[in-house]
């Protein structure tokens, strides 16, 4: 899930002041974590401590009521409610927070079921659920492929055949997207964001390239960055400098969740022998 957090932090500066410069500065004093990171941390916390996804999201978002960029209007009302209920959203918030689920569960059915649960506590529209499931499935399939390679690089053709193609078949998304059609187009929906993320992954060559491409599209930079980063982490190693700098933005309670998460994954039987960067 660190890939999602890095994508969020890198994109945060450009959410409302977009850039199309691929060579933009990755980290600065204008960057910070946003609601994307808070919700990503919450989902991991829920998995580790067997909380409901809704309860963990509610707890963490109340802990951080005023993140950089703020929460969306209806989600903010959900956070502030003492009896929060799902509100039929198909926003891309369902997809940006789901990355831990792709890492934590061994089979496709469990991944899809948990992705649905993580979305449905707020984003219970079918498109919101499908967006979350598609991202979690991409991560699950990428990790499965990477495990088979035992540390050797994954070839582009294999990634397209065994990760991207099954996700397209599952979702029905069209990922044959021209850059010009989505450049500087701010779309907060799952159906407007997840296909773009899959398209970016299909054309990228490494983790940093994927993040730079996502953010320099000039769209919903932090959330697209988070979704792309979550999938990219499962395919390519995260550069150590990007890892180190991103961690420097996080408060102690989030760093603790990340450390606990690393230990947790080692205890999951099917992950014990998985190649780690």
URRAVEN-V16685 format. One record per pair of residues at least 24 apart in sequence whose ideal C-beta (glycine too) atoms are under 7 Angstrom apart, sorted by the first residue. I is the first residue (numbers start at 1). J is the second residue. If there is no record, write none. Layout:
[[I,J] [I,J]]
This chain:
[[1,40] [1,44] [1,99] [1,100] [1,103] [1,230] [1,261] [2,233] [2,238] [2,243] [2,258] [3,99] [3,207] [3,229] [3,230] [3,232] [3,233] [3,238] [4,36] [4,40] [4,96] [4,99] [4,226] [4,229] [4,230] [5,33] [5,37] [5,40] [5,246] [6,211] [6,229] [6,238] [6,242] [6,246] [7,211] [7,214] [7,225] [7,226] [7,228] [7,229] [8,33] [8,34] [8,36] [8,37] [8,222] [8,225] [8,226] [9,33] [9,37] [9,246] [9,249] [10,211] [10,215] [10,225] [11,215] [11,221] [11,222] [11,224] [11,225] [12,68] [12,69] [12,222] [14,215] [14,221] [15,69] [15,220] [15,221] [15,222] [18,184] [18,218] [18,221] [19,216] [19,218] [20,183] [20,216] [20,218] [21,216] [22,212] [22,216] [24,215] [24,216] [26,242] [27,245] [31,249] [32,68] [32,249] [33,67] [33,68] [33,249] [33,250] [34,67] [34,68] [34,69] [34,222] [35,67] [35,69] [35,71] [36,96] [36,97] [36,222] [36,223] [36,226] [38,64] [38,67] [39,93] [39,96] [39,97] [40,97] [40,99] [40,100] [41,254] [41,257] [43,97] [43,98] [43,100] [43,101] [43,118] [44,100] [44,257] [44,261] [45,257] [47,100] [47,104] [48,260] [48,261] [48,264] [53,117] [53,118] [53,121] [54,84] [54,121] [57,121] [58,84] [69,222] [75,122] [78,122] [86,120] [86,121] [86,122] [86,124] [87,122] [88,124] [88,125] [89,122] [89,123] [89,125] [89,128] [90,123] [90,125] [90,127] [90,128] [90,189] [90,190] [90,191] [91,123] [91,128] [91,188] [91,189] [91,190] [92,131] [92,188] [92,189] [92,190] [92,193] [92,220] [92,223] [93,123] [94,119] [94,123] [94,128] [94,129] [94,131] [94,132] [94,190] [95,131] [95,132] [95,135] [95,190] [95,193] [95,194] [95,227] [96,223] [96,226] [96,227] [98,132] [98,135] [98,136] [99,139] [99,230] [101,136] [102,136] [102,139] [102,140] [102,143] [102,234] [103,139] [103,143] [103,265] [104,268] [106,270] [108,137] [108,140] [111,136] [111,137] [111,140] [112,137] [127,189] [127,190] [127,191] [128,190] [130,171] [130,190] [131,190] [131,191] [131,194] [134,167] [134,170] [134,171] [134,194] [135,194] [135,227] [135,230] [135,231] [137,167] [137,170] [138,163] [138,167] [138,198] [138,231] [139,230] [139,231] [139,234] [141,166] [142,231] [142,234] [142,235] [143,234] [146,234] [146,235] [146,275] [147,274] [147,275] [150,275] [151,275] [154,235] [159,235] [160,202] [164,198] [164,201] [164,202] [167,198] [173,198] [175,199] [175,202] [182,217] [182,219] [183,217] [183,218] [184,218] [184,219] [185,219] [186,219] [186,220] [187,219] [187,220] [188,220] [193,220] [193,223] [193,224] [193,227] [194,227] [196,224] [197,224] [197,227] [197,228] [197,231] [200,228] [201,228] [201,231] [201,232] [204,232] [206,236] [207,232] [207,233] [207,236] [207,237] [207,238] [207,239] [208,239] [208,242] [237,277] [238,277]]
